[in-house]
Amino acid sequence: MPRATRCWHKFDSYLDLILGFAIHSPEELEQDTKRAIWSRKSEAYQIGMNFYFRNNSLVTLCDFFLNEESPLMFKGEKRQSMGGYYTEPNFESLLKLIGIMISDKVLV
């Protein structure tokens, strides 16, 4: 993810892909995932979420979102600042994924 922070103004597609992998099947990913319907009961959701939870991805995603405010940041560590005076990064897909993950009572 360090490379993504340097290119924050272009990472919407990257975050969409991370979300898409978690909740959609490969067939659904070929379509427009912004309009695709997903279900917690689908095989794609179960596979994607199990993978993310096994790899502790929720911690990584929250650390990435919090950036310099993250409690996981080491003392003296430098992180790329995201956003600027006039624009902010689009975290819509990232926050949607975090919300889905923390609301899954079975996997959490």
N, C-alpha and C positions, 0 to 999 in steps of 0.2 A: 503493500500500500504506500510506501514512501514515494514511489514514482507518481502515484495518483495525486498526491498532495501538491506536487510541483506543477501538475497540469490540471488543477482544480477546475478551471474554466471550461474544460472539455470532458470531464469525467461522468457526465450524465449517462452515457451509453454503458460505461463500465459498471456503474451502480445499478442500472437497469438489468444488466446481465447477471449480477450477483443476486438480485431479487428474483429474476426469472428462473435461475437454476434452483432456487429454494422451493418454488411453488408451482412450476409448470413442467410439463413433459417436453421432450424434444419437438414433438409435433406442434405443440402450442407455441413454442419459442419461434417457430418458423412463421407464425402468424403475428399479428399485432398484440403483444403482451399487455399493452396499456388497456385494451378492451377485453382481454381474455378473462374468462371466469375461472376461478380456482376454488378448490375445496380441500378442507383439512383431511377429508377421507380419501382423497385421491392417492394413487400409488406414487405419483410424481412428488406430491407434497411430503409424503412419508419418507421417501428416499432423500430428498433435498434437505429436509429439516433434521433428519437423523444424522446426516453427514455434517451439517453445520454444528449441531449440538455435540457430536463426538469430538469435533475439532475445536471446541470452545470458541466458536466464531462470534458469539454474542459479545464476549469481552473485547475481541479484536475490533468489531464494528463500533462499539461504544467508545473505545479508545481512539479510533480514527475520527469519529464525530467530534469528540471533546477536544482533540488535538492538544494544544498547549495547556488546556484546563484539565486534562486527564489525570486522575490520581495515579495512574500507572506510569506516568512520565518520570524517568530517572532524573536525579539531581544533576544538573549540568548538561542534560540532553537538549539538543536543538532540533526543533521541528519546523518544517516549512509552514509558513502562515498561509491560510487559505482565505480568499476574499480580498476585497480592496475597499477603497474609500467609497466607490460608487456601486459596486456589485458584490454580491455574496454568492457562495457556491450553492448549487441546487442539491439538497440532501433529501428530496422527496422520496426516492426509492429506498434509500438507506433507512430513513425513519419509518417507512412503511414496513420494511423487513424487521427492524428492531421491535416495532409494535406487534407484529405477527408472532415473533418469537417469544416475547414476554407474556403474551396472552394465551399461549398454548399450554394449558394446564397439565396435559399429559406428559409432554417432553421436558418442561421446566422442572 
